[in-house]
Amino acid sequence: MTEDLSKDILARAMAAGQRVTAAESCTGGMVAAAITDIAGSSNIFDRGFVTYSNAAKQDMLGVQAATLEAHGAVSEEVAAEMAKGARSAAGADLAVAISGIAGPGGSEHKPEGRVCFGLASAGGVSTETVEFGALGRAGVRAAATRHALQLLLDALP
């Protein structure tokens, strides 16, 4: 499934002359890997960002310490700043950001399977939170990767 999504992203982005990027936390580079698994992806993908720690989110993407303090890393506010920062740092037209609780574990307020997404384009930033549930670490990461790829695809002309 991710292969088909990635092929469609490549085709649409090339047709539109657009570049995409990803800022990933809980997926650890799986979105970038899915895109770059497709031959020709260098036409639309220059770089991605794996920002697992809060320090990396701040250093590489410009996420504000105050945002992390107020909302925590797994929040739409942080996902929005990650997406904006990635779009700027990569010189991309479109950026997707992912931050979530892959598990095992979580808490009452931030359960396993909660993943926040940000999508940044010239038109602005949108965010959403998806509750994938306790699918296990690999399951949450795979579901979040597919969702992020679908967000990119849906945002392309």
Kinemage of the C-alpha trace (Angstrom):
@kinemage 1
@onewidth
@group {chain A} dominant
@subgroup {mainchain}
@vectorlist {calphas} color= white
{ca met a 1} P 0.000 0.000 0.000
{ca thr a 2} L 2.767 2.489 0.852
{ca glu a 3} L 4.445 1.697 -2.462
{ca asp a 4} L 1.315 2.655 -4.409
{ca leu a 5} L 0.901 5.857 -2.394
{ca ser a 6} L 4.554 6.754 -2.936
{ca lys a 7} L 4.320 6.129 -6.685
{ca asp a 8} L 1.239 8.359 -6.853
{ca ile a 9} L 3.003 11.087 -4.849
{ca leu a 10} L 5.965 10.936 -7.222
{ca ala a 11} L 3.750 11.160 -10.312
{ca arg a 12} L 1.626 14.036 -9.012
{ca ala a 13} L 4.507 16.026 -7.566
{ca met a 14} L 6.518 15.678 -10.779
{ca ala a 15} L 3.526 16.724 -12.884
{ca ala a 16} L 3.027 19.769 -10.658
{ca gly a 17} L 6.742 20.577 -10.413
{ca gln a 18} L 6.584 20.355 -6.621
{ca arg a 19} L 9.011 19.086 -3.998
{ca val a 20} L 7.960 17.335 -0.805
{ca thr a 21} L 9.602 16.592 2.530
{ca ala a 22} L 8.834 14.928 5.844
{ca ala a 23} L 9.583 15.723 9.483
{ca glu a 24} L 9.252 12.539 11.482
{ca ser a 25} L 9.368 11.605 15.115
{ca cys a 26} L 7.602 8.317 15.944
{ca thr a 27} L 7.914 7.012 12.371
{ca gly a 28} L 11.696 7.434 12.468
{ca gly a 29} L 12.172 8.034 8.747
{ca met a 30} L 9.597 5.577 7.416
{ca val a 31} L 7.836 8.242 5.319
{ca ala a 32} L 11.114 9.355 3.740
{ca ala a 33} L 12.046 5.719 3.145
{ca ala a 34} L 8.709 4.956 1.491
{ca ile a 35} L 9.104 7.883 -0.895
{ca thr a 36} L 12.763 7.255 -1.677
{ca asp a 37} L 12.111 3.551 -2.293
{ca ile a 38} L 10.598 4.685 -5.619
{ca ala a 39} L 12.984 5.213 -8.531
{ca gly a 40} L 12.996 8.843 -9.611
{ca ser a 41} L 12.085 10.171 -6.168
{ca ser a 42} L 15.125 12.469 -6.213
{ca asn a 43} L 13.100 14.647 -8.601
{ca ile a 44} L 10.691 15.538 -5.800
{ca phe a 45} L 12.478 14.719 -2.523
{ca asp a 46} L 15.727 16.374 -1.493
{ca arg a 47} L 15.856 15.747 2.250
{ca gly a 48} L 13.825 14.677 5.257
{ca phe a 49} L 14.157 15.101 8.993
{ca val a 50} L 14.089 12.511 11.763
{ca thr a 51} L 13.674 14.567 14.908
{ca tyr a 52} L 13.066 12.045 17.654
{ca ser a 53} L 14.105 14.220 20.591
{ca asn a 54} L 12.762 17.598 21.593
{ca ala a 55} L 16.242 19.041 21.114
{ca ala a 56} L 16.313 17.798 17.516
{ca lys a 57} L 12.871 19.293 16.868
{ca gln a 58} L 14.177 22.637 18.101
{ca asp a 59} L 17.607 22.505 16.429
{ca met a 60} L 16.598 21.159 13.023
{ca leu a 61} L 13.045 22.463 12.609
{ca gly a 62} L 12.815 25.546 14.784
{ca val a 63} L 10.130 24.170 17.100
{ca gln a 64} L 9.831 26.600 19.990
{ca ala a 65} L 10.708 25.443 23.508
{ca ala a 66} L 7.596 27.234 24.755
{ca thr a 67} L 5.402 25.175 22.414
{ca leu a 68} L 6.962 21.931 23.618
{ca glu a 69} L 6.587 23.033 27.241
{ca ala a 70} L 2.966 24.092 26.856
{ca his a 71} L 1.673 21.238 24.695
{ca gly a 72} L 4.220 18.412 24.714
{ca ala a 73} L 5.896 16.839 21.698
{ca val a 74} L 2.782 14.856 20.794
{ca ser a 75} L 0.499 17.756 19.942
{ca glu a 76} L -0.933 19.446 16.889
{ca glu a 77} L 0.885 22.626 17.864
{ca val a 78} L 4.273 20.899 17.699
{ca ala a 79} L 3.323 19.026 14.502
{ca ala a 80} L 2.443 22.381 12.896
{ca glu a 81} L 5.816 23.890 13.837
{ca met a 82} L 7.604 20.751 12.642
{ca ala a 83} L 5.864 20.927 9.251
{ca lys a 84} L 6.582 24.654 8.807
{ca gly a 85} L 10.204 24.197 9.832
{ca ala a 86} L 10.723 21.217 7.518
{ca arg a 87} L 9.162 23.004 4.560
{ca ser a 88} L 11.465 25.960 5.099
{ca ala a 89} L 14.639 23.955 5.821
{ca ala a 90} L 14.149 21.690 2.799
{ca gly a 91} L 12.984 24.404 0.420
{ca ala a 92} L 9.982 22.182 -0.299
{ca asp a 93} L 6.530 23.070 -1.544
{ca leu a 94} L 4.841 20.615 0.790
{ca ala a 95} L 5.858 19.115 4.135
{ca val a 96} L 4.232 16.534 6.347
{ca ala a 97} L 5.107 16.147 10.034
{ca ile a 98} L 4.397 13.260 12.381
{ca ser a 99} L 4.677 13.059 16.173
{ca gly a 100} L 2.989 10.383 18.231
{ca ile a 101} L 2.954 7.628 20.821
{ca ala a 102} L 3.921 4.439 19.000
{ca gly a 103} L 4.041 2.424 22.203
{ca pro a 104} L 4.158 0.372 24.078
{ca gly a 105} L 2.646 2.478 26.780
{ca gly a 106} L 1.326 5.974 26.715
{ca ser a 107} L -0.772 7.673 29.351
{ca glu a 108} L -4.378 8.492 30.131
{ca his a 109} L -3.977 11.861 28.392
{ca lys a 110} L -1.778 10.642 25.528
{ca pro a 111} L -2.579 6.993 24.862
{ca glu a 112} L -0.653 4.578 22.674
{ca gly a 113} L -1.661 5.066 19.069
{ca arg a 114} L -2.276 8.825 19.243
{ca val a 115} L -0.452 10.513 16.379
{ca cys a 116} L -0.475 14.201 15.492
{ca phe a 117} L 0.096 15.297 11.912
{ca gly a 118} L 0.976 18.654 10.392
{ca leu a 119} L 0.873 19.588 6.725
{ca ala a 120} L 2.543 22.782 5.516
{ca ser a 121} L 2.168 24.324 2.075
{ca ala a 122} L 2.238 27.795 0.565
{ca gly a 123} L -1.401 28.075 1.647
{ca gly a 124} L -0.617 27.555 5.334
{ca val a 125} L -0.576 24.743 7.849
{ca ser a 126} L -3.246 22.231 8.776
{ca thr a 127} L -3.136 19.713 11.602
{ca glu a 128} L -5.026 16.691 12.807
{ca thr a 129} L -4.812 14.003 15.450
{ca val a 130} L -5.579 10.380 14.656
{ca glu a 131} L -6.215 7.743 17.312
{ca phe a 132} L -4.918 4.526 15.734
{ca gly a 133} L -5.332 2.601 18.988
{ca ala a 134} L -3.013 0.110 20.631
{ca leu a 135} L -1.857 -1.633 17.444
{ca gly a 136} L 1.596 -2.275 18.864
{ca arg a 137} L 4.655 -0.234 18.012
{ca ala a 138} L 5.090 -1.561 14.461
{ca gly a 139} L 1.380 -1.258 13.739
{ca val a 140} L 1.141 2.355 14.888
{ca arg a 141} L 4.251 3.314 12.937
{ca ala a 142} L 2.982 1.639 9.761
{ca ala a 143} L -0.469 3.213 10.083
{ca ala a 144} L 1.035 6.657 10.719
{ca thr a 145} L 3.313 6.283 7.690
{ca arg a 146} L 0.390 5.385 5.416
{ca his a 147} L -1.652 8.280 6.774
{ca ala a 148} L 1.176 10.768 6.254
{ca leu a 149} L 1.674 9.587 2.678
{ca gln a 150} L -2.052 9.948 2.032
{ca leu a 151} L -1.960 13.499 3.439
{ca leu a 152} L 0.845 14.379 1.017
{ca leu a 153} L -0.979 12.797 -1.910
{ca asp a 154} L -4.258 14.545 -1.116
{ca ala a 155} L -2.488 17.913 -0.905
{ca leu a 156} L -0.875 17.609 -4.334
{ca pro a 157} L -2.736 18.940 -7.378
